[in-house]
Structure formats: C-alpha cells, structure tokens
Amino acid sequence: MRSYSDQKSDPAPVHVPVLLKQVIKYLLTDPGGLYVDATADGGGHSQAVLLELKQKGKLICCDRDVDALEYCKNRLKGFKEKVDFAKVNFKNLGSHLESQKINDVSGFLFDLGMSTLQLEDPERGFSYLKDGSLDMRMDLSQKKKAYDVVNFYPLEKLAEIFREYGELKRAKLLARIIVESRNKAKINTTRDLKEVLQPKLDPRNKSKALSKCFQAIRIEVNDELDELKEGINQAMEFLRPGGRLCVISYHSLEDRLVKSTFNFYSKGCICPPDFPQCVCGGKKVLKVLTKKPLVPDKEEKKENPRSRSAKLRVCEKLNFSK
Ligand SMILES: C[S@@+](CC[C@H](N)C(=O)[O-])C[C@H]1O[C@@H](n2cnc3c(N)ncnc32)[C@H](O)[C@@H]1O
C-alpha cells in the first residue's frame, strides 16, 4: 500500500471539503446519533462532523480506496472511539452495516467523484494533465483498470461509453481512433491516450472534451452509476425516520440519477391517475428537502475551483417502517 505522502508532489495535496457548512447544517439532526460518511477520503467532511458530535455520537468513515482510508485514519485518530473505519464500496454498505448490527443511521453523506488526493497522483491515472499509468481504479484491489477498457473493449462498447458516460457527440469516431491506434501498439499511459484522442477533438473545446473522455472511462472502470444507485437504495434502508441523506454530485449524470432516485422514493403511489384506488401499495419513503440543489457561492468557487460543478441534494426519511 502506498501512502499519500509517498506521492511525488510534496507536501501531499490537500482536499478541501465542498459545501461544508451546508452539509453540516443539513446532515446533523442529532449530535448523539450515528452517522456514515460513505466517501470519507481524506476526512475533510468527516472531521467537521466529528467536531459536532456529542455524547454517544459516532461516525463510520467508509471508502473503497484503502490509501484514502489510511490517510483518513491517521488524520482522525484523535477522535478515538467516536470514529470507525471500513473499506466498503456503496454496493456493500448495507452488508457492512448489517454485520455491525446497525439499522438506525441518523445521516449518510455521499460526496461523489474523485478527491484531490486521487486526482493529483499520476500513478492513479485519473487526470490527462499528469502522465501516469492507465489505471483509474478507486479500489486498488479491483482487477479492471482503464488499460483494459481502452485496449480490449470492442469498438461498439467503447463508443457507447463515450456517448453515455461522456455525453460526447463524436463517440464512434473517438472509439474508432482508439481501436486503430491499439491495433498498432497498446495504449499504456494517460499521455498515450491523450495523444491518440487529441487530433479528433474539437480544437475550440479540447480540454473539456478530453476531460469528458477520461470521465467516461473512469465511470466505466469504477461502475460509478450503478454503485451510486445501489448506495442510495441501501442508505434508505438503514436511515432511521427523520434521518437524512446528503449527496454531493459533480456532473449531470450523477445529479440526474440522485434527483430521479429521490423523486421515486418521495412519490409513493405510482398507479395511473385514473385508477379509482391504489393497487401498487407504494408508500412515500422520503421527503426532499432541497427542491433545487444547493451550490457553492462565488467565494467558495473562487477559493476552491474544484467545487465549481458541485450540487448538494438532501432528503429526509419519513416515519415509515420497512
Ligand atoms: C470527493 S472524495 C470525498 C472527499 C471527502 N468528502 C473529504 O472532504 O475529504 C470522493 C471519495 O469517494 C470515494 N468513492 C467514490 N465512489 C465510491 C464508491 N462507490 N464506494 C466507496 N467509495 C467511493 C473515492 O474513493 C473518494 O475517496
């Protein structure tokens, strides 16, 4: 295992927690409650939550990145028994909580995407701005890397990823130049990939298009959208009535998914309006507290440019038993 301090840039880059005040305001309804930070990473939000907890208040810090979790553990060691750590991905959140006999969580936080620590480490391969291996795994024990997607996925599948996860117009063309290039020699590094893609990107919009290509591959490698959907579903199961779920997303695919999942749970009955009575048995499970997502103000965007695209949505579980 590498630690963040092993990174070439020294000192290790700091991840500034996004929309921190808003998260604390919405998430913490009971200072003696049990909270889960599903994306603890460097522990920015976690630390602020822990500082607010009183009496029996407790926080479980989860992340699928062991390096991040080690860093977080070290940062939060002063909070002793108030905090626990677990290497858990969203899909396994429920089974982890069950194994700990936990079923009444006061609040979950999901702060999606990558952290500065991951992005700035060239060896992780997340950024086209740094030359590194084509990796992009958040969970370093996972087999599939960006290298496998780029070098072995069929053309149609690559095009679909660029179209669906990158929302790129020239998806097929981009997939084709990757396939042509890898037929001559494998694409090994982030720089290789950038050089293959660049000539086919709109010159007026090159950086944006490149980051969309990288985003698309990253979403595929980490199965990010299925993970998110499953994570929200599992959090809903384990929230106590009155407990809250806060999700910060960073691009439209994530935000759309959060919005539609919240809407689904807040709707209750899904019978057609002309049915004389409800036959679906659907019950409202939550109340949406943010009709419009909360976004960083000008000052935060200026101080922390990575917060620019952040959107926070919050919901509250209603008093409805499973
Ligand atoms: C933006 S960072 C969180 C930063 C943190 N809130 C802070 O203030 O320091 C996102 C973190 O979520 C983790 N992550 C993303 N998707 C995940 C998933 N499906 N399961 C578990 N962790 C995930 C990443 O590994 C990363 O460490």
The ligand as a MOL file (V3000), in Angstrom:
LIG
                    3D

  0  0  0     0  0            999 V3000
M  V30 BEGIN CTAB
M  V30 COUNTS 27 29 0 0 0
M  V30 BEGIN ATOM
M  V30 1 C -14.6710 13.7200 -3.4410 0
M  V30 2 S -13.9150 12.4710 -2.4980 0 CHG=1
M  V30 3 C -14.5500 12.7240 -0.8820 0
M  V30 4 C -13.8350 13.8120 -0.1410 0
M  V30 5 C -14.2120 13.9090 1.3220 0
M  V30 6 N -15.6110 14.2190 1.4790 0
M  V30 7 C -13.3740 14.9510 2.0290 0
M  V30 8 O -13.9000 16.0270 2.3070 0
M  V30 9 O -12.1960 14.7150 2.2970 0 CHG=-1
M  V30 10 C -14.7490 11.0420 -3.0170 0
M  V30 11 C -14.2860 9.7520 -2.3690 0
M  V30 12 O -15.3130 8.8030 -2.5810 0
M  V30 13 C -14.7490 7.5470 -2.8140 0
M  V30 14 N -15.7320 6.7790 -3.5860 0
M  V30 15 C -16.2450 7.0930 -4.7920 0
M  V30 16 N -17.1180 6.1540 -5.1880 0
M  V30 17 C -17.1680 5.2330 -4.1940 0
M  V30 18 C -17.9020 4.0230 -4.0180 0
M  V30 19 N -18.7440 3.5770 -4.9520 0
M  V30 20 N -17.7380 3.3310 -2.8750 0
M  V30 21 C -16.8940 3.7940 -1.9070 0
M  V30 22 N -16.1530 4.9270 -2.0240 0
M  V30 23 C -16.2960 5.6400 -3.1600 0
M  V30 24 C -13.4830 7.8330 -3.5850 0
M  V30 25 O -12.5570 6.7790 -3.4220 0
M  V30 26 C -13.0150 9.1430 -2.9350 0
M  V30 27 O -12.1010 8.8720 -1.9200 0
M  V30 END ATOM
M  V30 BEGIN BOND
M  V30 1 1 1 2
M  V30 2 1 2 3
M  V30 3 1 2 10
M  V30 4 1 3 4
M  V30 5 1 4 5
M  V30 6 1 5 6
M  V30 7 1 5 7
M  V30 8 2 7 8
M  V30 9 1 7 9
M  V30 10 1 10 11
M  V30 11 1 11 12
M  V30 12 1 11 26
M  V30 13 1 12 13
M  V30 14 1 13 14
M  V30 15 1 13 24
M  V30 16 1 14 15
M  V30 17 1 14 23
M  V30 18 2 15 16
M  V30 19 1 16 17
M  V30 20 1 17 18
M  V30 21 2 17 23
M  V30 22 1 18 19
M  V30 23 2 18 20
M  V30 24 1 20 21
M  V30 25 2 21 22
M  V30 26 1 22 23
M  V30 27 1 24 25
M  V30 28 1 24 26
M  V30 29 1 26 27
M  V30 END BOND
M  V30 END CTAB
M  END
